[in-house]
Amino acid sequence: MKHLEKIYDKILDDKSLEEKLNLWREEGKTIVFSNGCFDILHRGHVEYLSKAADLGDILIIGLNTDASVRRIKGPSRPVNDEKARAVVLAALEFVDAIMFFDEDTPYNLIKFVQPDVLVKGKDYKAEDIVGYDIVVGKGGRVETIELVEGFSTTNTIEKMRT
């Protein structure tokens, strides 16, 4: 399989994700889930996601659709469309699957995935993270990861404007 095919094979619809989830669970894999807009991928994203991947065997990313990003971040966002954002994330070797969600939160996607580990940045309190109730209720855990100071999409956009 060519590299680009491998990248595109990580961007899944719900049926494909369900098939992969069943296979990974049969293999006894620990499934880690995180989510975000990942509008302009930067060092902070890469370090955060690599640390998330280290918490289990499989890393699934819930990726906000363009419409969802606009509702959350404003009409000038996203800078990169959802397909571009998904391809760049899927190119990371430690990312196993990407699934879009159109809601403002990934709650329904987390309910669908039923991850063993739910991950967000340390700027959140674990019990305030969307999906905490689902993951903890099934005996999983919620982890927060230290963010890399000085790296954010908003900071990157501001630097480009000056």
Protein Blocks (a to p, Z undefined) as FASTA:
>chain_A
ZZklmmmmmpccfklmmmmmmmmmmnopacdddddjklagcfklmmmmmmmmmmmmbdcd
ddddfklmmmmnojkbcfbdfklmmmmmmmpmklmbdcddfbfbfklmmmmnopabdcdd
fkbcfklpghklmmmmnopacddddddehiafklmmmmmmZZ
